[in-house]
């Protein structure tokens, strides 16, 4: 929990947030009695006067009820409009990424439902594969000044950044692809498993030459263990450019099977492929791609092998993992592996 020790009002603010967090963590209900002052002093590391000030604030807000010579009782277990922990969310630029924006929104929503204050920090540029705290304006200051209790990041941090957070006692939870994760705990989206299964499915469907799409040379290199060669493209325009390259190839050299976990890349590829060949579509490879449960993508082709991911599902996994760590609970696994679920075209609604 975020600790401020400079002035009494900041201490009272901390104690107030800590009491709201305690009510939420212990799943206390209306009428439950708070621990005695002696226990709260030890738990929060603050004096009786500071705790009393926080209790008065929560009593005035209708969260607690003070009964003389009896104790302090919960009146509103939801904490009213007050929040407990402060969680920072670090995200890459989300322009043109419905997936990134949706994941960020679900994380914010779930944190709010768990009585957490959410601070969102956007990466100033795409940058390299790993991120530094300074690349997110305001985040480094929040970490160094204990302005947050934990961080959920959609961008893998460098060892240096992780070391700074560890020194400050700030827990970090990563949400992202397995080929981008470093050593921090979090929700690992198992793209390698998807590529392996997609390649097998395409082979079973009769595809003889399969390639994969990647957004960078680094990503393609990290997925080289799959044995599937690749082509590089970024976003919608990158997919269109790949379509142009394949159409310029000799027909016998073109791949008949494609794997991609980037829905925007696939959309750009298919749109250009059709636009360049209409009205006579002669080249249409089978594609293994991802659909998001919450976004409801539609691909204009029946030659698809689809795998579904639930954005809200692994946003929830990340929030629960971080908050469990902040409550001091023992977590058997510091990482939760999320695997895509194969679906049929007719099941996509």
C-alpha positions as CSV (number, residue, x, y, z in Angstrom):
1,X,0.0,0.0,0.0
2,X,1.2,3.5,-0.8
3,X,2.8,5.1,2.2
4,X,3.2,8.9,2.7
5,X,5.0,10.0,5.9
6,X,5.6,13.7,5.3
7,X,2.6,15.3,7.0
8,X,-0.3,14.3,9.1
9,X,-2.9,14.8,6.4
10,X,-1.0,12.5,4.0
11,X,-0.7,9.9,6.8
12,X,-4.4,10.1,7.4
13,X,-5.1,9.8,3.7
14,X,-2.9,6.7,3.6
15,X,-4.7,5.2,6.7
16,X,-8.1,5.9,5.1
17,X,-7.1,4.1,1.9
18,X,-5.6,1.3,3.9
19,X,-8.8,0.8,5.9
20,X,-10.9,0.7,2.7
21,X,-8.4,-1.9,1.3
22,X,-8.6,-4.0,4.4
23,X,-12.5,-4.1,4.2
24,X,-12.2,-5.2,0.6
25,X,-9.4,-7.7,1.0
26,X,-11.2,-9.4,4.0
27,X,-14.5,-9.4,2.1
28,X,-16.1,-7.7,5.1
29,X,-19.9,-7.1,5.0
30,X,-22.2,-4.6,6.7
31,X,-22.1,-5.1,10.5
32,X,-18.6,-6.6,10.6
33,X,-16.3,-5.2,13.3
34,X,-12.9,-3.8,12.4
35,X,-9.8,-5.0,14.3
36,X,-8.9,-3.2,17.6
37,X,-6.7,-0.1,17.4
38,X,-3.7,-2.0,18.7
39,X,-4.0,-4.4,15.7
40,X,-4.5,-1.6,13.3
41,X,-1.5,0.3,14.7
42,X,0.7,-2.8,14.1
43,X,-0.8,-3.5,10.6
44,X,-0.5,0.0,9.3
45,X,2.6,1.1,11.1
46,X,0.8,4.3,12.2
47,X,-0.2,5.9,15.4
48,X,-3.6,5.9,17.1
49,X,-4.2,9.6,16.3
50,X,-3.6,9.1,12.6
51,X,-5.9,6.0,12.5
52,X,-8.6,7.9,14.5
53,X,-8.4,10.7,11.9
54,X,-9.0,8.1,9.1
55,X,-11.8,6.5,11.0
56,X,-13.5,9.9,11.4
57,X,-13.2,10.5,7.6
58,X,-14.7,7.1,6.8
59,X,-17.4,7.6,9.4
60,X,-18.4,11.0,7.8
61,X,-18.4,9.3,4.4
62,X,-20.8,6.6,5.7
63,X,-18.3,3.8,5.3
64,X,-17.8,3.1,9.0
65,X,-19.9,3.4,12.1
66,X,-18.3,4.2,15.5
67,X,-20.1,2.8,18.5
68,X,-18.8,4.2,21.8
69,X,-17.2,1.6,24.0
70,X,-18.2,-1.1,21.6
71,X,-16.0,-0.7,18.5
72,X,-15.8,0.3,14.8
73,X,-18.2,-1.4,12.4
74,X,-18.6,-1.6,8.6
75,X,-21.6,0.4,7.4
76,X,-20.8,0.4,3.6
77,X,-18.6,-2.5,2.6
78,X,-18.2,-1.1,-1.0
79,X,-16.3,1.9,0.5
80,X,-18.6,4.5,-1.1
81,X,-16.6,6.3,-3.8
82,X,-13.4,5.8,-1.9
83,X,-10.5,3.7,-3.2
84,X,-7.8,1.7,-1.5
85,X,-4.8,0.7,-3.5
86,X,-3.4,2.7,-6.4
87,X,-2.4,0.7,-9.4
88,X,-0.4,2.0,-12.4
89,X,-1.2,0.7,-15.9
90,X,1.6,1.0,-18.4
91,X,0.5,0.6,-22.1
92,X,2.0,1.1,-25.5
93,X,0.5,3.7,-27.9
94,X,-2.9,2.4,-28.7
95,X,-3.7,4.4,-31.9
96,X,-5.1,1.9,-34.4
97,X,-5.2,-1.0,-31.9
98,X,-8.7,-2.0,-30.8
99,X,-7.1,-4.9,-29.0
100,X,-4.8,-2.7,-26.9
101,X,-7.5,-0.1,-26.1
102,X,-9.9,-2.9,-25.1
103,X,-7.4,-4.6,-22.9
104,X,-6.5,-1.4,-21.2
105,X,-10.2,-0.5,-20.7
106,X,-11.0,-3.9,-19.1
107,X,-8.0,-3.6,-16.7
108,X,-9.2,-0.1,-15.6
109,X,-12.8,-1.4,-15.2
110,X,-11.7,-4.4,-13.1
111,X,-9.4,-2.4,-10.9
112,X,-12.2,0.1,-10.2
113,X,-14.6,-2.7,-9.3
114,X,-12.0,-3.9,-6.7
115,X,-11.8,-0.4,-5.1
116,X,-8.5,0.5,-6.6
117,X,-7.5,3.9,-8.0
118,X,-6.1,3.4,-11.5
119,X,-3.4,5.6,-13.0
120,X,-2.7,5.0,-16.8
121,X,0.6,5.8,-18.4
122,X,1.1,5.7,-22.1
123,X,4.5,4.8,-23.7
124,X,5.8,7.8,-25.6
125,X,6.9,5.7,-28.6
126,X,6.9,2.1,-29.9
127,X,10.6,1.9,-28.9
128,X,12.5,-1.3,-28.5
129,X,11.3,-4.8,-27.4
130,X,11.7,-3.8,-23.7
131,X,10.8,-0.6,-22.0
132,X,12.3,1.8,-19.4
133,X,10.2,3.6,-16.8
134,X,11.2,6.9,-18.3
135,X,9.5,6.0,-21.6
136,X,6.1,6.4,-19.8
137,X,5.8,10.1,-18.8
138,X,5.1,10.3,-15.0
139,X,5.5,6.6,-14.2
140,X,9.1,6.8,-13.0
141,X,8.2,9.5,-10.6
142,X,5.2,7.6,-9.4
143,X,7.4,4.5,-8.7
144,X,10.2,6.5,-7.0
145,X,7.8,8.5,-4.8
146,X,5.6,5.5,-3.9
147,X,2.7,7.0,-5.8
148,X,1.4,3.5,-6.7
149,X,1.3,0.1,-5.0
150,X,1.7,-2.0,-8.1
151,X,2.0,-1.9,-11.9
152,X,0.2,-3.8,-14.6
153,X,2.1,-3.4,-17.9
154,X,1.3,-4.4,-21.5
155,X,4.9,-3.7,-22.4
156,X,7.7,-5.9,-21.0
157,X,10.1,-3.9,-18.8
158,X,13.9,-4.1,-19.0
159,X,15.9,-5.7,-16.2
160,X,16.9,-2.1,-15.1
161,X,13.2,-1.0,-14.8
162,X,12.2,-4.2,-12.9
163,X,15.2,-3.7,-10.5
164,X,14.0,-0.1,-9.7
165,X,10.5,-1.3,-9.0
166,X,11.7,-4.2,-6.8
167,X,13.9,-1.8,-4.8
168,X,10.9,0.4,-4.2
169,X,8.8,-2.5,-3.2
170,X,6.5,-2.1,-6.2
171,X,5.0,-5.3,-7.6
172,X,4.8,-5.7,-11.3
173,X,2.5,-7.9,-13.5
174,X,3.1,-8.3,-17.2
175,X,0.3,-9.1,-19.7
176,X,1.5,-10.1,-23.2
177,X,2.9,-12.6,-25.7
178,X,5.3,-15.3,-24.5
179,X,7.9,-14.1,-27.0
180,X,8.1,-10.6,-25.4
181,X,8.0,-11.5,-21.7
182,X,11.2,-11.1,-19.7
183,X,11.3,-12.4,-16.1
184,X,8.5,-10.5,-14.4
185,X,5.4,-12.3,-13.3
186,X,2.2,-12.0,-15.2
187,X,-0.2,-13.5,-17.7
188,X,1.7,-15.1,-20.6
189,X,-0.3,-15.4,-23.8
190,X,1.0,-18.6,-25.4
191,X,1.5,-17.6,-29.0
192,X,4.1,-20.4,-29.5
193,X,1.4,-23.0,-28.7
194,X,-1.0,-21.2,-31.2
195,X,1.6,-21.3,-34.0
196,X,2.4,-25.0,-33.3
197,X,-1.2,-26.0,-33.4
198,X,-2.1,-23.8,-36.3
199,X,0.7,-25.3,-38.4
200,X,-0.5,-28.8,-37.6
201,X,-4.1,-27.8,-38.6
202,X,-3.0,-26.2,-41.8
203,X,-1.0,-29.3,-42.7
204,X,-4.0,-31.5,-42.0
205,X,-6.1,-29.3,-44.2
206,X,-3.6,-30.1,-47.1
207,X,-1.4,-27.0,-47.0
208,X,2.1,-27.8,-48.3
209,X,3.8,-24.4,-47.9
210,X,3.0,-22.5,-44.6
211,X,4.4,-19.2,-43.5
212,X,3.7,-16.9,-40.5
213,X,3.3,-13.2,-40.3
214,X,5.4,-11.2,-37.8
215,X,5.5,-7.5,-36.9
216,X,9.3,-7.3,-36.6
217,X,12.6,-9.2,-37.2
218,X,13.0,-9.6,-33.5
219,X,9.6,-11.2,-33.2
220,X,10.2,-13.5,-36.1
221,X,13.5,-14.6,-34.6
222,X,11.9,-15.3,-31.3
223,X,9.4,-17.6,-33.0
224,X,12.0,-19.4,-35.1
225,X,11.8,-22.6,-33.0
226,X,8.4,-23.3,-34.7
227,X,10.3,-24.0,-37.9
228,X,7.7,-21.9,-39.8
229,X,9.3,-19.2,-42.1
230,X,7.8,-15.8,-42.0
231,X,7.1,-12.4,-43.6
232,X,7.2,-9.1,-41.8
233,X,4.4,-6.5,-41.8
234,X,3.1,-3.9,-39.4
235,X,-0.6,-3.1,-38.9
236,X,-3.2,-2.9,-41.8
237,X,-0.7,-1.4,-44.3
238,X,1.8,-4.1,-43.6
239,X,-0.8,-6.8,-44.4
240,X,-1.6,-5.1,-47.7
241,X,2.1,-4.9,-48.6
242,X,2.5,-8.6,-47.9
243,X,-0.4,-9.3,-50.2
244,X,1.3,-7.3,-53.0
245,X,4.5,-9.3,-52.5
246,X,2.8,-12.7,-52.7
247,X,0.8,-11.7,-55.8
248,X,4.0,-10.7,-57.5
249,X,5.5,-14.1,-56.9
250,X,5.3,-17.1,-59.2
251,X,2.2,-19.0,-58.5
252,X,4.1,-22.2,-57.7
253,X,6.1,-20.3,-55.0
254,X,3.2,-18.7,-53.2
255,X,2.4,-20.2,-49.7
256,X,-1.0,-21.9,-49.4
257,X,-1.2,-21.6,-45.6
258,X,-0.7,-18.5,-43.4
259,X,-0.5,-18.1,-39.6
260,X,-1.0,-14.8,-37.9
261,X,-1.9,-13.7,-34.3
262,X,-2.4,-10.1,-35.5
263,X,-6.0,-9.5,-36.6
264,X,-5.3,-6.1,-38.1
265,X,-2.5,-7.5,-40.2
266,X,-4.8,-10.3,-41.5
267,X,-7.5,-7.8,-42.3
268,X,-5.1,-5.7,-44.4
269,X,-3.8,-8.7,-46.2
270,X,-7.2,-10.1,-47.2
271,X,-8.6,-6.7,-48.2
272,X,-5.6,-6.1,-50.6
273,X,-5.7,-9.7,-51.8
274,X,-9.3,-9.3,-52.9
275,X,-9.0,-5.8,-54.2
276,X,-6.1,-6.8,-56.5
277,X,-7.8,-9.9,-57.9
278,X,-11.5,-8.9,-58.3
279,X,-13.6,-10.1,-60.0
280,X,-11.7,-13.4,-60.4
281,X,-10.1,-14.6,-57.1
282,X,-7.6,-17.2,-58.1
283,X,-5.2,-17.0,-55.1
284,X,-6.7,-17.4,-51.6
285,X,-4.5,-19.2,-49.1
286,X,-6.0,-20.9,-46.0
287,X,-5.4,-18.7,-42.9
288,X,-5.1,-19.6,-39.2
289,X,-5.9,-16.4,-37.3
290,X,-7.1,-15.0,-34.0
291,X,-10.5,-13.5,-33.2
292,X,-11.3,-11.6,-30.0
293,X,-14.4,-12.6,-28.1
294,X,-15.2,-9.0,-27.3
295,X,-14.5,-7.4,-30.7
296,X,-16.3,-9.8,-33.0
297,X,-14.0,-9.6,-36.0
298,X,-15.3,-10.8,-39.3
299,X,-12.9,-12.1,-42.0
300,X,-14.2,-12.1,-45.6
301,X,-13.1,-15.6,-46.3
302,X,-14.4,-19.1,-45.6
303,X,-10.9,-20.5,-45.8
304,X,-10.1,-19.8,-42.1
305,X,-8.9,-21.7,-39.1
306,X,-9.9,-19.5,-36.1
307,X,-8.7,-19.4,-32.5
308,X,-10.4,-17.2,-29.9
309,X,-9.0,-15.2,-27.1
310,X,-10.9,-13.5,-24.3
311,X,-9.5,-10.0,-23.6
312,X,-11.6,-9.6,-20.4
313,X,-10.6,-13.0,-19.3
314,X,-6.9,-12.4,-19.1
315,X,-7.3,-8.8,-18.0
316,X,-9.0,-10.4,-15.0
317,X,-6.2,-12.9,-14.5
318,X,-3.7,-10.1,-14.4
319,X,-5.7,-8.0,-11.9
320,X,-6.3,-10.9,-9.6
321,X,-2.6,-12.0,-9.8
322,X,-1.3,-8.6,-8.9
323,X,-3.8,-7.9,-6.1
324,X,-3.2,-11.4,-4.6
325,X,0.6,-10.5,-4.5
326,X,-0.2,-7.2,-2.8
327,X,-2.3,-9.0,-0.2
328,X,0.7,-11.1,0.7
329,X,-0.8,-14.3,-0.5
330,X,1.4,-17.2,-1.6
331,X,1.0,-17.6,-5.3
332,X,2.0,-21.1,-6.6
333,X,2.9,-19.8,-10.0
334,X,4.1,-16.3,-10.7
335,X,2.8,-16.6,-14.3
336,X,-0.5,-17.7,-15.7
337,X,-0.3,-19.2,-19.2
338,X,-3.2,-18.3,-21.4
339,X,-3.9,-20.4,-24.5
340,X,-6.1,-19.6,-27.4
341,X,-9.2,-21.7,-27.9
342,X,-9.9,-23.2,-31.4
343,X,-13.4,-22.2,-32.7
344,X,-15.4,-22.9,-35.8
345,X,-16.6,-20.2,-38.2
346,X,-20.2,-20.9,-37.4
347,X,-19.6,-20.3,-33.7
348,X,-18.4,-16.7,-34.2
349,X,-21.3,-14.5,-33.4
